[in-house]
Amino acid sequence: TSAYTAAYAQQGYRNPIIPGFNPDPSICRVGDDFYLVTSSFEYFPGLPIYHSRDLVNWEQIGHCLTRDEQLPLKNAPASGGLFAPSIRYHKGTFYVICTNVSGGGNFYCTAKKPTGPWSDPIWVDVKSIDPDIFWDDDGKTYFVTQGDQGIRVTEIDLETGKVIGPENLVWGGIGGRFPEAPHIYKKDGYYYLLLGEGGTEYMHSATIGRSKNLLGPYESCPLNPILTHANRIGQGNPIQGVGHADLVQAADGSWWAVFLGFRVTQRYAYYHVLGRETFLAPVDWPAGGWPQVNGNGTVDIKMDVPTLPQSPFQAKPNRTEFDQAELGVEWQFLRNPIRAHYSLSERKGKLRISASKHTLNDLDAVSMVARRQTEHDFIAETALELASTDQDAEAGITLFQNNTHHYDLLVRKKDVGYVVQLRVKVGSLTYIAGEKQVSSAQLTLKIVGNPHQYSFFIKENKVKDYAAIAALDTRYLSTEVAGGFTGVMIGLYASSLSESSNAKAYFDWFLYEPSFGSY
Ligand code: 6LW
């Protein structure tokens, strides 16, 4: 039984708690508030920060890295940029600790409030990934990171980030490949070292060890792995790849794990398109004993367990009218954006995107804003107008897994009128899956998704019905096909092959309507 006894508990919640591409979650608590950060790779701004009062309902409150100087992403490849972050609160200051694998390596930023402003990065000269900071009772500060042979603990100076001791290899886990994602907790006189093992794919897990000394030797928990679906109990579970966890204790004494996992498009059919998402499980962690994650170390979509008193946030509208001065926090750019390419004020109530000479295939400042696909079942729709005399220019909506795997529903100018195309980009293959001549550059573009298919539609102005363009398999945008660490983003973009293009696209509104579907 759990230490969790609050009489006002509520029952049940749905996993994932933060759906869509939100991997490598790390969490901290301040009073009754929880803050959580996830990886963002080549997207800008970097590292979304979420807030919750009950661990079940989450609201994004901003990003940690919002300035170009904090987050250089020039030419960052797909799944480059920012890897797994940690978030901690120590003596009145928030810390986000992370690695920019495309420039600068390990760093941490500080803030007095989780909404920022966050400091410039304080760089730490330790070469690895998945950093965390651990403060020991004697006042010393340690940088904790991954390493090929196991987890390393290195004393640093908190003010400057300067390394002031050797890199100590402390524990390699239980022998799974890629021992990574370390977090250290001090409890009941032990140092507990939690890590991810098995790699972030189907063999993923979380394991834990403990020692009376920070630098080890660490004794392995007899229940290891304490979290995994790479076993008979986890087979056929629509959630796979669980691992890379962080633990947090609520104000009432109950313990919880947040971790990544992914929802496959079909049981036993191993494809996933939504990226790695953030999940929650209750943890039973008796004094002097080992933590046990949700009983047997597996989780479900529907979790029938007591929770903290639930305190949902007001739901955000599905439809964005682009009538605010800034885009909502759910939108991100691909790498550092060219600011002048975007405007919400040029035409009132419209998002203007100027074509960049970089296409969606390029590792550059592509003109695109994108948000996560968060459920398999959804409708995404936008009304746009392409303003261009240039036949090489195009604008539209894209399902973007990475620069080599995306489906684009676009409009471009033709000699007479305009043409709509559905273009498929899967690795070295490019294919036009559907095409339709239209009379005007003012159109509504629509995508309807389910676990297996994306269906594409257009509607011309003054025409009543939608015309179907084609349907495409979701699996070619899956991580299993595309590789990498991200998930499908839904992007609005404009590009042109001609250097001097003046092409612009005006997006009037955007709708994203997710539904839970089967899972
Ligand atoms: C991350 C590593 C991992 O650094 O994937 O799931 C890497 N685990 O810990 C990128 O997200």
Residues whose N, C-alpha, C, O or C-beta is under 5 A from the ligand:
A	BS01	6LW	P23 D24 S39 F83 A84 I129 D130 E180 A181 T200 H244 F485
